[in-house]
């Protein structure tokens, strides 16, 4: 009985919020891809300065544990070429770098404000004398995307930053050994196209690894109810007080609820060409890690 009342109340709340605030439904299937992209960029430009602090507050620090586990699953080794898409402020990329600095890392994000924070973090991590904001050597691809590269002294690895969208990667075919994306796929305007692009830029034998918010399993009904209540009530409240943008975090909740469940995501990856597709639930299914391989 409680569960039914809660779900009806949550649905009513989302509907009333959309009407009262005049907000667009970012996740609606009727939303034009370019329009959704523009709206999402506005969200991330607004919250960029408080983004990392909000992640800590919303997840009570759990996102750090999940991201550490994600990079352990990647198992980066010397010489790997890795593209981290929707890289944001660089949480995944810098964990990869700290685990194995002799890799070639490309950080790609459509939002300049978020990527600027990643650049500053790279400068702090590597030291000003070991970080350059100018390009040297061969470009990955021509086009309007802006990029920078660093090459720490005595280390074979490189780091490059590109402003671009996951649905239209300005990168050559079959270039990378691994493609990572963390909490970014649901923000793309066309997730299936983004998955197909990831397949295109991976070499044969390359690996796709994604972490994304998912669906709490029905076998944990109490956890499901608590998680829904927390998402709907607490996350926007935190967004209002910490990031000064309640609507941005109402979008976050909406985007999680609208994104396909674990089985649907696996089916989309298989349609994109990936094989040996699997997923691992974390936190009762609040988050899932998806893995797939380009075998042909």
N, C-alpha and C positions, 0 to 999 in steps of 0.2 A: 504493500500500500504506500509506504513512504517513498519507495523508489518511483512509483508512478507519479506521485504528487511532485517529486523533485524534478523529474524529466519534463513534466508539463510546465512547471514553474520556470525552468531554465529556458525552454523554448519560447515561452511568453516574454521572458526578460529580454532575450536577444531580439525578438520582433519589436518590442516596445522601444528598445534602445535604437534600433535602426530608424524607426519612424521619428522618435523624439529628437535624435541628433541630426537627422537628415543625412546620415552617413551612407555611402555607397556600400554595397555588399562586395567586398574585394574578392570573395571566393566564389561568387555565383558563376555557374557555367555560361550564363548569358553575357558575362562581362567580357568586353573586347580585350584581347591579350595586351595590346599596347596601352589601353586605359588602365588595366590592372597594374602593369609594370610602372606606369607613371605614379599611381597612387601608392604602391609599395615603396618606391624610391622616396616619396615624401615622408613616409613613416620612418624609414631608417635614417634619413637626413635629420629628422627631428630628434631621434633618441640616441644618435651616435655617441655624444659625449658621456652619456650615462649607461651605455649598453652593457659594458662588462660588469659594472656594479649591479645592474638590474639582474643579470644572469645569476650572480651570487645570491642575491636576495630571493629571487623567485624559486630557485632550486635548492636553497639552503646549502649551497656549495656542492650539491650532487653533480652538477654539470662538469665539474673538474674531474671527478672520479670517472664519469662516463667517457669523457674525452681522452683521459689517460688510457682507458681500456680500449677505446677505438684505435688509438695509435699503436698499442701493443698488438692488436689484431692485424694491422697493416704490415708490421715487421719490416720497416724500411732498412735497406742495406746500401752500402757504398755504391755510388754510380747510378742509382735509380733516378729516373725522371718522373716527377710527381706533379700533377696539377691539382691544386686545392681550389675548388670552385665555390662561389659564395663565401669566400674566405673571411669576409668581415674584418674584424680587428686582428685576425691572425692566430687565434687560439690553437687551431689544429696544426697549422703550418709551423709554428714555433715549437710545438711539442715534437713534431717530426724532426725538426732541425736539431733540437737538443738531444734527441735519441740517436740521430745519425746525421752529422753535419756535412758528410761528403755526398750529398744528394743534390740534384738540380730541382729546385722548387719554383713553381709558378703559382703565385697567388692572384686569383682573378675574382673580381667582384664588380657589380654594376654601379655601386655607390661610391663616389669619390671620397665622401666624408669618412666612411668606414675604412676605406683602404688607406686614407691618410693617417689614421690612427695606427694601422698595421705598420706603415712605414716608420713612424716615430718609435714604435715598439722595437722594430728591427734595429734602428740606430742605437737604442738604449741597450739592446741585447748584445749586439755585435761590437759596439763602440764606434764613435764617429770616425776614427781612423780606419775602420774596417768596413765602412758602409758608404756607398756612393749613390747619389741620386741621378747619375748620368749613365746612359747606355754605353756598353762597350761590346764590340764583337758582333756576331750574327744575330739578327732579329728572329724571333720565333715565327712571325708572320707579318706581312704588310697590312696596312689599314689604319683606321683612325684611332685605335686603342692606344692609350698612353702606357708606358711601362718604364720600370727602373730595374736595375740589377745590382746585386752586391756580390763580391767575391772576397771573403775573409782571407787574410794573409796566411799562407801555408795550408789552406784547405781547398780541395778540389771542387767543393760544392758551390752552387750559385743560387741566388734568390732574385726573382723577378716579380714585378707587380703590374697587372694589366687591368684597366677599367673596361669591363665588357660583361654581357649577359650570358647566362648558362645556355640559353636557347640558340645563341649565335656566337660560338666560340671562334675568335680570330686566330685559329691555330691550325697547323697542317694535320693531315690524316696520319694516323698510326705513329704518333710521336712519343707517347707517354707509356711508362710501365704501370702507373697507378693513377686513378682518378678518385679524389676524395671530395665529399660534400657533407657538411654537417649543419643540420637545422636550416637548410637553405632551399631544398627542393620544393617545399610547399609554397615558397614565395615566388616561384617562377610562374610566368603567365601560361606556359605550356609544358607541364612536367614531362609528358611523353617525348616531346621534341628535345628537351634537355637531356633525357636519358639516351636518345638516339645520337645526340651530339657527343655525349660521353663515350659511346661505343666507337664513334668515328675517330676520335683522337687517340684512342688506346691502340697500342700495337697488339699483334697476335700474342696471346698469352698474358695480356695485361689484365689488371684487376680493377673493378669498380667497388668502392666501399662508401656507403652512405649511412649517416646517423640522422634520424628524424623522429619528431614526435609521432606517436602511434596511438593505438586504441587499447585501453586497459581491457584485459580479457574478462568475459562475462563470468568466468569461474571465480572472479574476485569481486562480487557485487558491492561489498562495503567499500573496498578500495576505489572502485569505479565512482561510487556516489561521493566519497570524500574528495577525490581528485576533481570531479566536475564542480563541486561546490567551491573548492579552492580556486580553480581556474576562473570561474565566473565572477566570484566576489573579491578574492584577495589580489590576484594578479593585476587587474585594472586599478585597484586601490594603491598598490605599490607603484604602478606606473605613474599615477597622478602625483604621488608624493616624492618619488625619487627622480623620475625622468621628466616630470612636469608635463606629461602627455598621457592622459587616461585613454584616449581613443586609439593610440598606437598599440596599447596592450589589450584593448578590446579586440582590435584586429588580430593580434596574436592568438587569442582564444578562439576567435572565429575560424582562423586559418587551420588550426589544429583539428577542430571539429569537422571541417570540410574536406580535409585531405583523405585520400583513400586508405583503407585499412591495410594490414600487413600482407594479406593474401592478394589483394588487388595490386599492391605495389610490386610484389614478386611477379605477377602476371605481366605488368607493364614492362618490367626489366626483360623478361623473356621475349616479349614482342619486339623489344629494341635490339634483340640479337644475343643477349647474354645467356650463358649456360651455367649449370651448377649454381643456380640462384638459391640463396638461403637467407634466413633472418634470425636474429637473436634478440629476444625481448629483454629489456632492462627495466627495473622498477615496476614489475607486474604488467609490463606492456606500455607504460607511459612513453617510453622511448624504445626504438628498435634500431639495430644495426643490420644493414642489408649488404650482402656480398654477391658479386657475380663476376664471371670471367669471360673474356673475349677469346674464344678458342678457334675461331675460323678466320 
